[in-house]
Amino acid sequence: MFIDLIRNRRSIRKFTNEEIGADKVELLKEAALRPPSSMGHNPWEYIFVTDGQLLSKLSKAKPHGSSFLADARLGIVVCADPEKSAVWIEDASIATIFIQLAAESLGLGNCWVQIRARMHDDTQSAETYIAGLLNIPSNLKVESVVGIGYPAEEKAPHTREELQDEKVFLNTYGSPFT
């Protein structure tokens, strides 16, 4: 059930060396092509990266938060064409979470790396770095990279008590949802 999937999902940044089977990669591809998008414009495009050297280079996309990609067995770069949709950021974000939840349902650990609006170093954005590395055309913007692999770490689910109920209101802002 979906609720069990989201209850147990955690960001996994440590992976085993086990390869991901072609059948699971195909299911991830299908999941990436199924998310909803504004007015059905589907502005997203993807690059599935399985080459270890490229994953190692992707792990250097930004100073913090991307290093785990070096040990992933698969990196999915989520791009979108702003000319196809004024809400390409939202559409690409929805696509990213579809990929993450599909990976989770397949028993694969995963974590999202935010790329848009992040810097690679003092002179170049993470997006420009990745675009150069993967030959991404200039009309596409890179939103994120999802690192995927079989988990080499276990994280306990967040408990129901840890959820921030105080951030949910009923009918008007400030009215407790009880």
Secondary structure as GFF3:
##gff-version 3
##sequence-region A 1 178
A	DSSP	alpha_helix	2	8	.	.	.	ID=ss1
A	DSSP	alpha_helix	22	32	.	.	.	ID=ss2
A	DSSP	three_ten_helix	38	40	.	.	.	ID=ss3
A	DSSP	beta_strand	44	49	.	.	.	ID=ss4
A	DSSP	alpha_helix	52	58	.	.	.	ID=ss5
A	DSSP	three_ten_helix	67	71	.	.	.	ID=ss6
A	DSSP	beta_strand	74	80	.	.	.	ID=ss7
A	DSSP	alpha_helix	88	105	.	.	.	ID=ss8
A	DSSP	beta_strand	109	114	.	.	.	ID=ss9
A	DSSP	alpha_helix	126	134	.	.	.	ID=ss10
A	DSSP	beta_strand	141	149	.	.	.	ID=ss11
A	DSSP	three_ten_helix	160	162	.	.	.	ID=ss12
A	DSSP	three_ten_helix	165	167	.	.	.	ID=ss13
###
